[in-house]
Amino acid sequence: MKKVLLAGAIALFGLSNAQIAKGTTYLSGEINYTSTQDNNTDYKREDFKITPTVGYFVGTNLAVGLGVGYTNGSTTNYFVEDVKTKTTRDAFVIKPFARKYWTLADKLYIFGQLEVPMEFGKDKREVSGDVTNINTENKFTSIGVNVKPGLDYFLNKNWSIEATVGEFGYKNEKYKDADKSTDNFNFGLNLSSVTFGVKYVFGK
């Protein structure tokens, strides 16, 4: 029994020392498209997001990086017959971050990511029909702070699969041409908002 416990302790110690070295660089990113349509009400919702990301390990198991991307969302609805309302949101995204890894096994890591996402974009609303035609546009800026927990599994020396589960964060959104500002809080682990990504590591 003592030999089994000793062997287990040695194995655990060995696994816990698997580390990602300082100077390692990686490329990753997020791309996502969703579409929802209700044929009974002619409601349609589409969302698209792409954010390439580069990270650099400034210390053992500690990385900093930057994501730069674009997001678009649109909703189309018919509130009354022959009157269509379409709202669209386009934004340029900048996301600096810091990420800390902890080793679970030789190829498996858990991480916590602190990020400051910023969006610069515009909201558009179009109402069209036989006797109605209204177009409005408002520019906005948003900035937030998020903490995301996740897992990272290395398939080999250069490729890994990572997943985040929910987030803990805050976002403030301000509109340029209107006296309007909104605050959003998001706290909790959410299995319905799990995101997956693939990462290429240049050195490990």
N, C-alpha and C positions, 0 to 999 in steps of 0.2 A: 504494500500500500504506500509506504514511504517513497519507494522508487517511482511509482506512478505519479504521486504528487510532485516529486522533484522534477520528473520529465515534463509534466505539465507547466510547472513554473518556468523551466528553462525555455520551453516553446513559447510561452506567453511573453517572456522577456525578449526573446529574439524577434517576435512579431512586432512588439511595441517599439522597437528601434528602427523599423522601416521608415525612412524619412525622405522628404523631397528637398534636395539640396539648394542652397543659395545660388543664384545665377541662372536657375531654370526658367525658361520662357515657354509660354503656351498660347495657343490660339483656340478660341471657343466662340460661342455665340448662341443666339436664340432666333428661331424663325417659327412663326405660328400663324395659321389661318383658320378661322372658324366661320361657319355660315349657318344661320337659322332662318327657316321660312315656314310660315303658316299659310297654307293655301286657302283656308277658310276665311281668313281676315285680310289676306294680301300683305301681311306683315313680313318684313325681311330685315335681317341683321347680318352684317358682315364685318369682320375684324381681321386686320393683317398687321403683323409686327415682325421686324427684322433688326437684330442688334449684334453685329460682329464685335468680338471682345478679345483683347490681348492682355495677358497677365505676366508679371515678372516677380520671381521670388527674391525679395530683398534680404531674407534670412531663412533659416531652416524652417520649413512648413509655414512660412509667412509670405503671402503674395500681395502685391498691389497691382491695379490695372485700370483699364478704361474701356467702356463700351460706347459705341457711337452708332446710332441707327435711326429708323423711321417707323412711325406707327400711323395707321389709318383705320377709322371706323365709320360705318354708315348705317343708318336706320331709315327704312322706307315704310310708310304706313298710309292707309286711306281712312281718314276719320269719318268722312261722309262720301257718298258716291261721287266719283269723278273729281275729287279734290285730293291730290297727292301731297304728302308732306315728307320731305327728305332732309335729314340732318346728317352732317358729315364733320368729322374731326380729323385733321392732319397735324402731325407734329414731328419735329426733329428732336431726337433724344440723345442726351449725353449722360453717361452713368459712370463716374469714378467710384472705385471700390477698394476695400482691403479685405483679405480672406485669410483666416487662420485654420490650419489643418491639425487634427489629432489622429494618430494611428490607431486603427482597430485591428488590422491584420496586415500581412505582408503587402497586399494589393488593395486593401480597403481602408478608406479614410472617412472621418466625419469632419465637417467644416462649419464654421460660422462666418457669414459674409456681412460686412457693414458697407452700405452703398448710399450714395447721394444722387438719386435720379433727378434729372432736370429735363423739362419739355418746353419747347418753344413752338407754338402752332396757332391754329385758328379753327373756330367753330363756324360752320355755315348752315343756314336753314333756308330751304326753298319750299314754298307753298305754291302749287300750280293747279289750275282748273279752268273751266270755261269762262268764269268771270273773276278769277282771283289769280294774282301773280305777285308774290312777295319774296324778296331775297334779302337776307341779312347776314352779316359776317362780323365776328368778334375775334380779335387776337387775344391770346392768353399766354401766360408763363406759369409754370408750376415747378416747385422744388420740394423734395421730400427727403426723409431719412428712413432707411429700412434695415432691419437685421433679418437675415435668412439662414436657417439651418439646412444642412444638406449632407449627402453621401457622395463619395467619389470612388469608383472602382476602376483600377488599371487593368485593361485587357492584356496589354504588353507594355514594353518600355515607352512607346510613343503615343498610344491611344488609351483613352479612358472614357467611361460613361459616368455622368454626374446627374444627380437629381436633387431638387429643392422641394421642401414640403412647407407650404404656407409662408407667412412673413409677419414680422412685427414692425409696424411703421406708422409714419405720419406724412401727409402731403398737404401743402397749401397751394391754392390755385387762384391767380388774379387775372382779371380781364382788363385789357388796355382801354377800350372805349366804353366801359361801363363801370359804375361804382359797385363792383361785385367781387367778392372774395369768398372762397370756400375752404374749409378745413376738413380733411378726411383722416380717420384713424383706422388702423387695421391690426388687430392683435389675435394671434392664435395659429395653431397648427391645423391645416385644412387639407385632408386627403383628396378633396375634389380639385385642389389647385396645385397638384404635383406637376412640376415641370422637369423635362428630361433634356439633356444636352450631350454632345460629343465634343471631346477636347483633344487637340493634338499637342503633344509635349515635345519640345525640341531637345531637351536634355533632362535626365532624372538620375 
